[in-house]
Structure formats: C-alpha cells, structure tokens
Amino acid sequence: MHNRLCDTDRIMIAALGIGVFLFFWPALPVAALMYALAEGFKDKKLMVYGTGAVIGMAFAVFLAFGFKEFVFEYCHQQVMLFKRLAGHRSGGTINWAVFVKAGVPIGVVMGLIIEMIKASRPEWMKDRHDKPGKTISGKKAAEMMERLVHPPEGTALGISMDGKPVHVTDAELNGHCLVLGATGAGKTTTLMNFVESAALRGIPLIVVDGKGEIEFMERVRNIAKRCGRRFFGFSMAADSGSLHYNPLRRGNYSELKDKLISITEWTEPHYKLMAERYLQSSIRVLQMLGVKIDLSNIADLLDPGDIVLAARKLAREGMIDEYELKRFAGMVEESKRDIGGLVNRLAVFAESEIGHLLKDTDEDEDTTIDLVSAIDSDGVVFFSLDSLRFPEYSRLLGRLIVIDLKTTAARMFGRGKKVFSIFDEFGVFAGSQVTDYINKSRGAGFHVILSTQELADLRTGGEEELMEQVLGNTNIKIIHRQDVPASAELLSSLIGTREDMSITRQIDQAGMTGMGTVSEQRSFIVHPDEIKRLGVGEVFMLKKFPEFEIRKVIVRRV
C-alpha cells in the first residue's frame, strides 16, 4: 500500500479546503470564539454532553424555520455576494441577516465539535507544545522574572517554558516538598524563594543546613533583616557569633527521654528499653527538683550515684514516698551498666568544641534559641551544622533538632499558624525522626521542604525504606539536574508515562516503500536524559495534588 500524497491529491485537498472556507466563512469567527471558550472549560465530559445539546437545539431551530428553504436562501445570498465581489452589480440587494442567522449557530456547533474532537484524542495525538522541553527566550524570561512576585497565599518559584508564572500555594506546600539537585544545579536558589516568601509574609521559618555553608546563612540573615524579621543563628563555625541552643529546654520527661534516646543507634530492644526507663525516671526526678537540663550538664546529672541522692532528697521533702524511692534505686542499680554507652556519648557532646554552645543561658532569648518563642515572634531560625568538620556531632544534633521541632509542632495544634521548615542536605541526619516529623506536623501547620543532592543520599544502610517514605510523603518534587543515572531513571518512573505511538517505516534501495507499522506503547512523560541535561536554575516540578501536574520551570533568582 502506497500512502504518499501525489500532486493531484494535494490539489484536491486544497480545493476542498478553499470550498469549505468560502461556504462557511460567516461561521468561522463565531467558531473561533466558541473554541477559545471551550478550550478553557475544565470539565470536558460535561462539555461533550453540552455540545450534543447545543447541536440538537441548533437543528431544531433550523427545522422550525424551514431548513430546506433557509439553505436555498443562504446559497442564493452566497452567489449574490460572490457576483458582487466579481464586479457584477445586478442581482438584487444582499440580505446580511441571512449570513448572521447561519453563521452564529453553525459557528457555535463547529467550535464545540472541534474542541470535543481535540479533547477525545488519545494522549499520543495531542499537541505537545506544552511538553517540558519547550524554550522561552532569555530576554523574555528576564522581563517576566522582574515582574514576578510572591502571591498572598503562596511562593513564586519561577516561570514555565511557555512563559507563565509558576507558584506553589501554601495549601500544596502543606503536603511537603522534596528538592533534589546535584552540586551546582541551583538548589540553594530554589530554597531561597521559599525563604523570601516566608520572611515577606511574616511566616515563621526554621532552616537546618546540613552542609554548614556560612554564605547560605548570611543570605538568609540578610533577607530576614530586609523583611524586618528577628534572626536566630546557630553555627558550629568558630568566631561565627553563634547563639546557644538547648534542645532540652522544653518538654516533659517523656519528651526529653525521646530526644536523648535518639542519639544512639540501638540494636537490642532490651537495652533500649532499659535506657528509656532510666532516662524517663531520672529526668522526672530532676524536673521535680527544678534542675535546668541541657546537653552540657545532662551527662553529669545522669550519674547513677548522683541521681539516687537526688531521689532521696525528694523523699526527705515528701515529694515521693519511701516505696517509690526504693523502686527507683533498684531500677538505677539494675540499669546503670546498660546506660553507660548513652551517658558517655552525651559526655562527648559536652566536652567537644561546640559544648559551650549547647549550654542554656537562663531563659535569655537573646542568647539561647527557643523554637517556641521564635515561632511566636514570627522569627527566622537558622541551624548551620558543619558536617565536614564535625560529622558525628552534626548527625546527632540534627536529629535532636528534628525531634525538638516535632515536640514544638505538638504545641502548635489548633493555633492556625503556618510554619516553614527547610532541611538542606538532610541526608546528613536523615532517619526515622525526619519521616515521623513530616508525617505528624502537617496538621499543626508545618510546611516541610526537604533538600538533598541525590536519591542515593536517602538509602541508609543500603535500605530503601527511608527513600520510599520521603517520596511517598511529599506532594511536590522539584527536580534539578541529576548526575546519577539511577536517580534520573527512578524520578522519570515516578513522574510516569503517557500513551504514545511507535511508527516504523520500511525502506529499500530506492527509498521509502510506503510500508510500515504503527503500534501503541507507553513512553516517559519526562525522559531520564532530560533530567540529566537540565541547565543551572532549570527544574521539573511535579505535583500530586490537587491534581497531577508536571512543568519545566526556570527558577527565579533571589
């Protein structure tokens, strides 16, 4: 079978097109207007039913007014018009009302039919001008970026490749966000848009930077100053003017026990249970005595001998009875060997180069960071963890910060207050604490943005459970360039596939034979190679709700 068009075929098609145009020209403007209106109609199914109703009504109107006679009159007026255009002055007066009566209903029907046919086509046939990959000129992009501002209930991210502004609403961000990008791909620029949006709108912001870049901290500090927000900075870097931080400042004895138990990896449930019991009972005794607890003194306070003496003091003052004292002393004697590893790890914290920064300064908000107070004042808090110089301390302190945020979120339920929290390079301290936090903080108004370089950073101990939990619990994925092929392929699979057609053609020595095959198949909406070839500041943004959306975006620079 030969499927190539010859010259005669092309002439016939062109002649037919000209004939249709000349016959239906009164309907074309109305058809274009109706098509434009229908194109913006979201409920395509309802539109199909509406189209059927309109077509039925149009034919009913024609029949009611004499369809056959009207067609003859319309053709007669067309002939008169073309004669007049050709220079013939005879033939009577042209009745323009006939063209209007024909053009309006026919145009409405034509426009709706064209849109209905387009909406019912399979995905592989649809126009792909909106597919990620279309480019916008640099000059036009720069002009649009200058006019781009954060909306009242969202964050301006950038512009799409078709020149439209791209925003992330607070409602969408409350489903949490994952930002991925290789070194130098522009990840920090993306995060700065969320920083600026929060600061401008008076939304409390908590930033935890796992790589410890002072430049990042200073950029956030400058934005906070420009927007009139209080800035609270903690840094492991020497001579950084860091504030102190006590993650144990707030919480009951059960909450403080959970914070401290997270510092150690427990392989035996028995030893973990014994340590939890020891910590919970000991912290309860210390709180009853009104002792201030922080990471600089907790190791000394948990000494078995000292904690028993503290319990005896409570007994003498009548705050606990002799039976409770006896049980407590027995528990301490039974657990003191199992608690040694945890106490030693806490002592290492206190004796490190950053130990003095973990000392509470008597409720002085100007020198010690308090997350609840910072949030109440709509402030900006920045934790800079130097994972290069202090990898172990950064990992442990990062976990404590996350758990402190979780207990803070528990106090925010019902207050209707939004809080942005950004974790950059959170693979440094990633663990079950992070996923637990993002799962439980949404209802308290916390909007979590997680950022890391590669998906491989989320594979802890060779396991993919953490990665799957993070991917499953984040509504928005902002994907910068990925250099690891496995990461690009996984993200392409996550975005999904679309219906497509595979077309093959048969050739011989003389050229195309006209033979071939056509078959349906699934293809990536975004191919892995497109992710690997993204430029600096270019991203694919994927949303799961309120409806699926994938767009290629040029990120605005802050």
C-alpha positions in Angstrom: 0.0 0.0 0.0 1.4 3.4 -1.0 0.4 6.2 1.4 2.3 9.1 -0.1 0.3 12.0 -1.5 0.7 12.9 -5.1 0.4 16.4 -6.6 -3.2 15.7 -7.7 -4.1 14.7 -4.1 -2.7 17.9 -2.7 -4.6 20.0 -5.3 -7.9 18.2 -4.5 -7.4 18.7 -0.7 -6.5 22.4 -1.2 -9.6 22.9 -3.4 -11.8 21.2 -0.9 -10.4 23.4 1.9 -11.0 26.6 -0.1 -14.5 25.5 -0.9 -15.3 24.8 2.8 -13.9 28.2 3.7 -15.9 30.1 1.1 -19.1 28.3 2.0 -18.9 28.6 5.8 -17.0 31.9 6.1 -19.8 33.5 8.2 -19.4 30.8 10.8 -15.6 31.0 11.2 -15.3 34.0 13.6 -18.0 32.5 15.9 -16.4 29.1 15.7 -13.0 30.5 16.8 -14.6 32.4 19.7 -16.6 29.3 20.8 -13.4 27.1 20.5 -11.5 29.6 22.7 -14.2 29.5 25.4 -14.5 25.7 25.3 -10.7 25.3 25.5 -10.8 27.0 28.9 -13.6 24.7 30.2 -12.1 22.2 32.6 -14.9 19.6 32.8 -14.5 18.1 29.3 -17.1 15.4 30.0 -19.8 17.9 30.7 -18.7 19.9 27.7 -19.3 16.8 25.5 -22.9 16.5 26.8 -23.4 20.2 26.4 -22.2 20.0 22.8 -24.7 17.4 22.0 -27.5 19.5 23.5 -26.4 22.6 21.5 -26.2 20.7 18.2 -29.7 19.3 18.9 -31.1 22.7 19.6 -29.4 24.2 16.5 -31.0 21.6 14.2 -34.4 22.1 16.0 -34.1 25.9 15.3 -33.3 25.2 11.6 -36.2 22.8 11.2 -38.6 25.2 12.9 -37.8 28.0 10.5 -37.7 25.8 7.4 -34.4 24.1 7.0 -34.6 23.5 3.2 -35.8 27.0 2.4 -33.1 28.5 4.6 -30.4 26.5 2.9 -31.6 27.6 -0.6 -31.7 31.2 0.6 -28.2 31.0 2.1 -26.8 29.6 -1.1 -28.6 32.3 -3.1 -27.1 35.0 -0.9 -23.6 33.5 -1.2 -23.9 33.5 -5.1 -25.1 37.2 -5.0 -22.2 38.1 -2.7 -19.5 36.5 -4.9 -21.0 38.0 -8.0 -20.9 41.4 -6.3 -17.2 40.8 -5.4 -16.5 39.8 -9.0 -17.9 43.2 -10.2 -21.4 42.2 -11.2 -23.9 44.9 -10.0 -27.1 43.2 -10.9 -28.9 40.5 -8.9 -30.7 42.5 -6.1 -29.7 43.5 -2.6 -27.7 41.3 -0.3 -29.5 40.2 2.9 -26.8 40.2 5.5 -29.2 38.9 8.2 -29.1 35.5 6.4 -25.3 35.3 7.0 -25.7 36.2 10.6 -28.6 33.6 11.1 -26.4 30.9 9.5 -23.1 31.9 11.0 -24.0 32.0 14.7 -25.5 28.5 15.1 -23.1 26.9 12.7 -20.1 28.6 14.3 -21.2 27.6 17.8 -21.6 24.0 16.6 -18.3 24.0 14.7 -16.3 25.4 17.6 -17.7 22.9 20.1 -17.2 19.9 17.7 -13.5 20.9 17.1 -12.8 21.2 20.9 -14.7 17.9 21.5 -12.6 16.1 18.9 -9.4 17.5 20.4 -10.4 16.6 24.0 -11.3 13.0 23.0 -8.0 12.3 21.2 -5.5 9.9 22.8 -2.5 11.5 24.5 -0.1 10.5 21.8 -2.0 12.5 19.2 -2.3 15.7 21.3 -0.3 18.8 20.6 3.0 18.6 22.6 3.8 22.2 22.5 3.3 22.2 26.3 5.6 19.3 26.9 8.6 20.1 29.1 11.4 21.0 26.8 9.9 24.0 25.0 12.2 27.0 25.5 11.5 30.7 26.1 13.8 33.4 25.1 16.3 34.7 27.7 15.2 38.3 27.2 11.5 37.5 27.7 12.3 35.3 30.7 14.3 38.1 32.3 11.5 40.6 31.8 8.9 38.2 33.3 11.2 37.4 36.3 11.4 41.1 37.2 7.6 41.3 37.4 7.2 38.0 39.3 6.2 38.5 43.0 5.0 36.1 45.7 1.2 35.8 45.9 -0.5 36.3 49.3 -1.0 32.6 49.8 2.0 31.1 48.1 5.5 31.2 46.8 6.6 32.4 43.3 9.0 29.7 42.0 9.7 31.0 38.5 8.3 30.8 35.0 7.3 27.9 32.9 8.8 27.3 29.4 5.6 28.7 27.8 6.1 31.9 29.7 3.6 31.5 32.5 4.3 32.3 36.2 4.7 29.2 38.4 3.6 29.4 42.0 3.5 26.9 44.9 0.5 27.6 47.1 0.7 27.2 50.8 -2.0 24.5 50.6 0.1 22.5 48.2 3.3 23.0 50.3 1.5 21.8 53.4 1.7 18.4 51.7 5.5 18.9 52.0 8.2 19.3 49.3 11.3 17.4 48.2 14.0 19.4 46.3 16.7 17.3 44.5 19.7 18.6 42.7 23.4 17.8 42.0 26.1 20.2 43.2 25.9 23.4 41.3 22.5 22.8 39.8 20.8 25.7 41.6 19.2 24.0 44.6 20.0 26.8 47.0 18.4 29.4 44.7 15.2 27.3 44.8 15.2 27.2 48.6 15.8 31.0 48.8 12.5 31.6 47.1 10.7 29.8 50.0 12.9 31.7 52.5 11.9 35.1 50.9 8.3 34.1 50.7 8.1 33.2 54.4 10.0 36.3 55.5 8.0 38.7 53.4 4.7 37.3 54.6 5.6 37.0 58.3 5.6 33.2 58.4 8.0 31.7 61.0 10.9 29.9 59.3 13.2 27.2 60.6 16.2 26.3 58.4 18.6 23.4 59.2 21.6 23.3 56.9 23.5 20.0 56.9 26.5 21.2 55.0 27.3 24.3 57.1 27.7 27.0 54.4 28.2 30.3 56.1 27.2 32.1 52.8 23.8 30.4 52.9 23.3 31.5 56.5 24.3 35.1 55.7 21.9 35.2 52.7 19.0 34.1 55.0 20.1 36.6 57.6 20.1 39.5 55.1 16.6 38.6 53.9 15.3 38.4 57.5 16.8 41.9 58.1 15.3 43.3 54.9 11.9 42.0 55.9 12.1 43.1 59.5 12.2 39.6 61.0 14.2 38.6 64.0 17.0 36.3 63.1 18.3 33.5 65.4 21.5 31.8 64.1 23.3 28.7 65.4 26.6 27.8 63.8 29.4 25.3 64.6 31.9 27.5 62.9 34.4 29.3 65.1 34.0 33.0 65.6 30.6 33.0 63.9 28.8 34.8 66.7 26.6 31.8 67.2 23.7 31.8 69.7 23.4 28.9 72.1 20.9 26.1 71.6 19.3 23.8 74.2 17.1 21.2 72.6 16.1 20.0 76.1 14.7 23.4 77.2 11.1 22.4 76.6 9.3 19.2 77.1 8.1 16.8 79.8 10.2 14.0 81.0 8.8 11.6 78.3 9.5 14.1 75.5 13.1 14.7 76.8 13.6 11.0 77.1 12.7 10.6 73.4 15.1 13.3 72.4 18.0 11.7 74.2 17.3 8.1 73.2 17.6 9.2 69.5 21.3 10.0 70.0 22.2 6.3 70.0 21.5 3.5 67.5 20.0 0.6 69.4 20.5 -2.9 68.0 19.0 -4.7 71.0 15.4 -3.7 72.1 16.2 -4.9 75.7 19.0 -2.4 76.2 17.0 0.4 74.6 14.0 -0.3 76.9 16.3 -0.3 80.0 17.8 3.0 78.8 14.4 4.6 78.2 13.2 3.6 81.7 16.4 5.0 83.3 16.2 8.3 81.4 12.5 8.9 81.9 12.6 8.2 85.7 15.8 10.2 86.1 14.6 13.3 84.2 11.4 13.2 86.2 13.4 13.4 89.4 15.5 16.3 88.0 12.4 18.2 86.9 10.7 17.8 90.3 13.8 19.3 91.8 13.7 22.2 89.3 17.1 21.4 87.9 17.8 23.1 84.5 18.8 20.4 81.9 20.9 20.9 78.8 23.3 18.9 76.8 26.3 20.4 78.6 25.3 19.0 82.0 23.0 16.1 81.3 25.8 13.5 81.4 26.8 14.6 84.9 23.2 14.7 86.1 22.6 11.2 85.0 25.4 9.7 87.1 23.8 6.8 89.0 25.1 7.8 92.4 24.1 11.4 92.0 20.6 10.6 90.7 19.9 8.4 93.6 21.0 11.1 96.0 18.6 13.5 94.2 15.7 11.0 94.6 16.5 10.7 98.4 16.2 14.5 98.6 12.8 14.3 97.1 11.8 11.6 99.7 13.0 13.8 102.6 10.9 16.7 101.3 7.9 14.4 101.0 7.6 14.7 97.2 7.9 10.9 96.8 7.3 8.1 99.3 9.7 5.5 100.5 8.3 2.8 98.3 8.8 4.9 95.2 12.4 5.7 96.3 13.1 2.0 96.8 11.8 1.2 93.3 13.8 4.0 91.8 17.0 3.0 93.5 16.5 -0.6 92.4 15.9 0.4 88.8 19.1 2.5 88.8 21.2 -0.4 90.2 19.7 -2.7 87.5 20.2 -0.3 84.6 23.5 1.5 85.3 25.6 -0.8 83.2 23.2 -0.5 80.2 23.1 3.3 80.4 26.9 3.7 80.3 27.2 4.0 76.5 24.5 6.7 76.2 25.9 8.7 79.1 29.4 8.6 77.5 28.0 9.8 74.2 26.3 12.7 76.0 29.6 13.5 77.8 31.4 13.6 74.4 28.9 16.3 73.4 29.6 18.4 76.5 33.3 18.1 76.2 33.5 18.9 72.4 34.5 22.2 70.7 30.8 23.1 70.5 29.9 22.0 74.0 29.7 25.6 75.3 27.1 26.4 72.6 24.8 23.7 74.0 24.6 25.3 77.4 21.3 27.1 78.4 21.7 30.7 79.4 18.9 31.1 82.0 15.9 31.7 79.7 17.7 34.6 77.9 16.1 34.6 74.5 18.7 36.9 73.1 21.5 34.3 73.6 19.7 30.9 73.6 17.4 29.8 70.8 13.9 28.7 71.9 11.9 27.4 69.0 8.5 28.1 70.5 9.4 31.7 71.3 11.0 32.2 67.9 7.8 30.9 66.2 5.6 33.1 68.4 7.6 36.1 67.2 7.4 35.1 63.5 11.2 34.9 63.5 13.8 33.2 61.3 15.9 30.4 62.9 19.0 29.0 61.1 21.0 26.0 62.3 24.3 25.6 60.4 25.7 22.1 61.0 29.3 21.7 59.8 29.2 18.0 58.7 32.7 18.3 57.2 34.5 19.2 60.4 32.0 17.6 62.9 30.2 14.8 61.0 29.2 12.8 64.1 28.0 15.9 66.1 26.2 17.2 63.0 24.3 13.9 62.6 23.3 13.7 66.3 22.5 17.4 66.8 20.4 17.3 63.5 18.3 14.5 64.9 17.8 16.4 68.2 16.7 19.5 66.2 14.1 17.4 64.3 12.7 15.9 67.5 12.6 19.3 69.1 10.7 20.6 66.1 8.3 17.6 66.5 7.6 18.5 70.1 7.2 22.1 69.1 4.7 21.2 66.4 2.7 19.3 69.0 2.2 22.6 70.9 1.0 24.3 67.7 -2.1 22.2 67.0 -5.2 24.3 66.9 -3.4 27.6 66.7 -3.9 28.1 62.9 -0.3 29.3 62.5 1.8 28.4 59.4 5.5 27.5 59.9 8.0 26.8 57.1 10.8 24.4 57.9 13.7 23.8 55.4 16.2 20.9 55.8 19.1 21.3 53.3 21.3 18.3 52.8 19.1 16.5 55.3 20.8 13.2 54.3 23.4 14.2 57.0 20.9 13.4 59.7 18.2 11.6 57.8 16.4 8.9 59.7 13.1 7.8 61.1 12.9 11.0 63.1 12.5 13.0 59.8 9.8 10.9 58.3 7.9 10.8 61.7 8.1 14.6 61.8 6.8 15.2 58.2 4.0 12.7 58.8 2.8 14.3 62.0 3.5 18.0 61.6 1.1 18.7 58.7 -1.9 19.2 60.9 0.0 21.7 63.1 0.5 24.0 60.1 4.2 23.0 59.4 5.2 23.1 55.7 8.3 21.0 55.3 10.9 21.4 52.5 13.5 18.6 52.3 16.6 19.1 50.1 19.4 16.8 49.1 21.6 16.1 46.2 20.7 12.6 45.0 18.1 10.0 45.9 21.1 7.8 46.9 21.6 10.0 49.9 18.3 8.6 51.3 19.4 5.0 51.1 20.5 4.4 54.7 22.4 1.2 55.3 21.6 0.0 51.8 17.9 0.1 52.6 15.3 2.0 50.5 12.6 2.3 53.2 13.6 5.9 54.1 13.7 7.0 50.4 10.3 5.4 49.7 8.8 7.1 52.8 10.1 10.5 51.8 8.9 10.1 48.2 5.5 8.9 49.3 5.0 11.7 51.9 5.9 14.7 49.8 3.4 16.3 47.5 5.8 18.4 45.5 9.0 17.3 43.9 11.3 20.0 42.5 13.9 18.2 40.4 17.2 19.8 39.4 19.8 18.1 37.3 20.6 14.6 38.4 24.1 13.2 37.5 23.5 9.7 38.8 21.6 7.7 36.0 19.8 5.6 38.6 18.3 8.7 40.3 17.2 10.2 36.9 15.6 6.9 35.9 13.8 6.5 39.2 12.4 10.1 39.0 11.3 9.6 35.5 9.4 6.5 36.6 7.9 8.4 39.5 6.6 11.1 37.1 5.0 8.4 35.0 4.3 7.5 31.4 1.9 8.5 28.7 0.2 6.8 25.7 2.4 7.1 22.6 2.7 5.6 19.1 5.6 3.7 17.7 5.8 4.3 13.9 8.2 2.3 11.8 8.8 2.7 8.0 10.2 0.2 5.5 12.8 1.3 3.1 14.7 -0.3 0.3 17.5 0.8 -2.1 15.0 3.1 -3.9 13.8 4.8 -0.7 10.6 4.7 1.2 8.4 1.7 0.2 5.2 3.1 1.8 5.1 0.0 4.1 5.4 0.2 7.9 3.8 -0.5 11.2 2.0 1.6 13.8 1.7 0.3 17.4 0.6 1.8 20.8 3.2 2.0 23.6 3.9 3.8 26.8 6.7 6.4 26.9 8.2 8.6 29.7 6.5 11.9 30.2 9.9 13.2 31.1 12.8 11.1 29.8 15.8 10.4 32.2 18.1 12.1 29.7 16.0 15.3 30.0 16.6 15.3 33.8 20.4 14.7 33.3 20.6 17.6 30.8 18.8 20.3 32.9 20.7 23.6 33.0 21.5 25.6 36.1 18.3 27.0 37.5 16.1 24.7 35.5 13.8 22.3 37.2 11.0 19.9 36.6 8.2 20.5 39.2 5.9 17.6 39.9 2.7 17.9 42.0 0.4 15.1 43.1 -2.5 17.2 44.3 -4.8 19.0 44.0 -4.2 17.4 40.5 -1.3 15.8 38.8 0.9 18.4 37.1 4.4 18.3 35.7 6.1 21.5 34.4 9.5 22.6 33.4 10.4 25.8 35.2 13.1 28.4 35.1 13.7 29.3 38.8 13.7 33.0 39.7 16.9 34.3 41.4 16.6 35.9 44.8 
